[in-house]
Amino acid sequence: MLQPILFALLLLAAFGLFAWQVRKIRANILVGRDRDMSGHFGERLNKTLLVAFGQQKMFKRVTPAVLHLVVYVGFIVINIEVIEIIIDGLFGTHRFLSFLGPVYSALMAVNETLAALVIVAVAAFWWRRNHRPPVQRFTGVELRMWPKLDANIILYIEVALMAALFFMNSADIRLHQLEGKALPGAFPVSHFLANLLPATSVDTLEVLERAGWWIHITGILLFLNYLPSSKHFHILLAFPNVWYSRLVPQGQFSNVDSITHEVKAMMDPSYVVPAPATNPDGSALAPTPFGAKDVEDLPWTSLLNAYSCTECGRCTSVCPANLTGKLLSPRKIIMDTRDRVEEKYNSPLIFHPNVYGPEARHEPITDLANATLLRGKVTPEELWACTTCNACVESCPVNINPLESIIEMRRFLVLEESAAPNSLNVMFSNIENNGAPWAFSPSDRLNWADELYVAEKVTT
């Protein structure tokens, strides 16, 4: 009777702590500007099935895609056994799902096969990250001690969880053999490993089986609460992030509503400008800035992007600005956004590895009243290096859109601070005065045709 009580307390503490962290992350995401993402159910469902569940964009690079698919499928299928473990732990049963008969045997066989493949895939990932010549996307100013250590910690945890699973099953098989019973289910790997265990007493094997059981489920619960401090939180957020990703054609920029209404009124005197939004008490809303200076000026979907980032570096590895030696790294923009929102609002982490310590990407900011995302973490030089080619958007496996954040911060520089580069200011002046980006009067715009006509006359 004691075990179900202890397990219930463990489960309550683990899920309570995880809910506390998720609640803070949700609050951080919702500090962003409101954006209506309703509708288009069929299109969003199709995209989620293809990109999030189907790993469609991962297969642009086949080797890591296959390895990731093994870990991903293993994560989903093995969690079915976790459901059984939770039921057993709460109600004192043993192998509760064994009543499924052949279905249970098939499920356990698939679980063990996938667990073995996960260990192989994790070993390949570990070697790829640590012992082969460095892959460019595994380097960068934004990837210092913690991001590198975080990746390895996850790999070690996955191996430990699979090892505990095999140890639990092997001890259970050996225990049933000593008792002259058949363990329900099929365990192709654990049956081999069970022969390596000594044929000791039943009591000893019961202790070993329970030890494997507790280590496996406790490890899973600890892993669950580690996720919010890790880039691997994308395991959960990739699905809503893809669901709420942009459906408009890539390269289509958003318009500022107030400017749109102003232009329409100039072009059509009969156009009625909508009444400005008001607070619930009827008072006028404070004017919103053009573009984004800090995280609350970005749409909430951009903050969801920041928490969904896998830090894989595919965006930066295809960025033409980064490849030519410029400061821009789309991955850094996203990571800086996440760091900034936690710095200013809620820190949902049990520990805060990205900000503090000798290997932090930024010095801890104490003057929060005057600190901002723009210039506080992201420099104008990074922003103006962007060519808006959408390569980063196209390459992201979970449909993160760094370009949107870049455009919003550049919009702030231009419309709020008039801080555009001189070459752009010259173009703006030409558009205002001449109706075109070039320094020619509109009356001279067709001079080339006259010159061409004269040249043709001369040649004939």
BELSUL-V973665 format. One record per helix or strand of 2 or more residues. SS is the DSSP state (H for helix, E for strand). FROM is the first residue (numbers start at 0). TO is the last residue. If there is no record, write none. Layout:
ss=SS from=FROM to=TO
ss=SS from=FROM to=TO
This chain:
ss=H from=1 to=28
ss=H from=40 to=52
ss=H from=55 to=59
ss=H from=61 to=90
ss=H from=95 to=99
ss=H from=101 to=129
ss=H from=135 to=137
ss=H from=144 to=177
ss=H from=187 to=193
ss=H from=201 to=228
ss=H from=230 to=242
ss=H from=256 to=266
ss=H from=294 to=296
ss=H from=299 to=307
ss=H from=313 to=316
ss=H from=319 to=322
ss=H from=329 to=343
ss=H from=379 to=383
ss=H from=390 to=394
ss=H from=401 to=414
ss=H from=421 to=433
ss=H from=441 to=443
ss=H from=446 to=458
